[in-house]
């Protein structure tokens, strides 16, 4: 068995940034989809993966840790070169162009402005049946925990889902962002959607 998963004939190893947050849940969700899932803690780990997930957690902490581990720059360089990247909740905040009221620099990988904790605090966490046409007609059971929403998006960004009139899932080329946590539920459609992005990228780089 090779070390990567076969995705429509293309191998891909999916890394999960493992500095803080719900890393194990993403690794388990990827394994349930038969993907090769690797925790990423160092630039050397990053060099071994074909795609990266930034999990849920605490964005201000993770932005500091990214700097300290020397991972911020290589993540930006790899993503700008085409590596598929998906941020869930905290990951959406870290990947955003900017964050309302936050001075700390983000990775600026998707042209969105986000508002943190936009749907309320911990007690306002909710499971919402979300219409996501890109995933088919069945609503997605989306878990929101101190979730951000998208306040502004650039022209190249496609909004894939909205809650209460605010963007909560968006894609710009090889970068995907969700305000909610597919890794905490059992519906694997968003993980599969991301793996399809990985597969497409694999085919594009093989063809190049
Ligand atoms: N509110 C958190 C933050 O701003 C994100 C919460 C989450 O990832 N569930 O970093």
Boltz pocket constraint, residues with backbone or C-beta under 6 A from the ligand:
constraints:
  - pocket:
      binder: B
      contacts: [[A, 55], [A, 56], [A, 57], [A, 58], [A, 59], [A, 60], [A, 88], [A, 89], [A, 90], [A, 91], [A, 93], [A, 116], [A, 117], [A, 145], [A, 146], [A, 147], [A, 179]]
      max_distance: 6.0
